[in-house]
Amino acid sequence: MRKCSSALRAVAARMREDIATVQAKDPAAESRYEVLLYPHIHALWTYRVAHRLWHSGHRLTARALSLGARVVSGIEIHPAAVIGRRFFIDHGTAVVIGATVRIGDDVMLYHQVTLGSVGWWKDLRRPARARRHPVVEDGVIIGTGASVLGPVTVGAGARIGAHAVVVTDLEPEARVTAPASEIHPSSGFTPDPAPADAAPTGSVADAPAPDPAVPEPATNRPESAVSGARGATPAPEREPAVPPASDTALPQPAQGQPGRPGPVTPAAVRPAAPRHAGPQPVRPSAPHVLTADSGSSGTALPGSQPTVPEPAATSPLPRGPRKP
């Protein structure tokens, strides 16, 4: 019972120390409750539980806890790694700490730091359980995006700048910086500032305005406009020509339907008389005369001349409508 209570007091003291470390190294932390929302705190406390399970033989459970902490915080810490006291990861995104890493006390990392190996093809050549990852001694600070690869040792108090790559041992209090970006001088070209009243590019104002002094060609305008421009009296408009009436009679409306034309029937075509001189022979036929009293058809009176009916006039052939 006493052992459990003493263990709980030690765990509580370590947690308070972790919170105080964040407050001491991060000016943005205003209270202890705010520190509890830092991803570094969740990853570090989960690592400590997984580290004990790893050395107790529950390695699968330890890896499961490590994976959960990575999902929540974005920090990957192998359960077999050894981390000292007052360890702090600022921001903490994309930090990777390998299995055989050894980290001392008061070490601080920034985001995107990698403490890893140089490659599996070289690790297979090493003996079993050989160290494949770096050892970081006390008081080391590693900047953003830096990588420390292989079984190297970083001496106490060393400073590794942002985006530096370390593959050899570093002495204590060493300083490593990555080459800074080159600054090229200006070429001296300065674009002319556009006037305040300038129209935007691509607007209608960019199109050239027509010259009012130059008239349009007369060939492209009507005759009235040309004559008006010269000061003459405009020519009167001509009335459209009316096509002559067709000789063909228009169809008459059908009976019983006023205003609506009936079906058009083609006119009967009679043969024309032969073209030769001389009188035409008359075929004999029964004479038909009119009686004096009734006016009806009857026989001829004695002593009278028979009346020959005149032939009917030949109707002209139908013509189609003339084209205008």
HELIX and SHEET records of a PDB file:
HELIX    1   1 ARG A    2  LYS A   25  1                                  24    
HELIX    2   2 ARG A   32  VAL A   35  1                                   4    
HELIX    3   3 PRO A   39  HIS A   55  1                                  17    
HELIX    4   4 ARG A   59  SER A   73  1                                  15    
HELIX    5   5 TRP A  120  ASP A  123  1                                   4    
HELIX    6   6 VAL A  204  ASP A  206  5                                   3    
HELIX    7   7 ALA A  218  ASN A  220  5                                   3    
HELIX    8   8 GLU A  223  ALA A  229  1                                   7    
SHEET    1   A 5 ILE A  75  ILE A  77  0                                        
SHEET    2   A 5 VAL A  95  ILE A  97  1                                        
SHEET    3   A 5 THR A 114  GLY A 116  1                                        
SHEET    4   A 5 SER A 147  LEU A 149  1                                        
SHEET    5   A 5 VAL A 165  VAL A 166  1                                        
SHEET    1   B 4 VAL A  82  ILE A  83  0                                        
SHEET    2   B 4 ARG A 102  ILE A 103  1                                        
SHEET    3   B 4 VAL A 135  VAL A 136  1                                        
SHEET    4   B 4 THR A 153  VAL A 154  1                                        
SHEET    1   C 5 PHE A  88  ILE A  89  0                                        
SHEET    2   C 5 MET A 108  LEU A 109  1                                        
SHEET    3   C 5 ILE A 141  ILE A 142  1                                        
SHEET    4   C 5 ARG A 159  ILE A 160  1                                        
SHEET    5   C 5 ARG A 175  VAL A 176  1                                        
SHEET    1   D 2 VAL A 289  LEU A 290  0                                        
SHEET    2   D 2 SER A 297  GLY A 298 -1                                        
END                                                                             
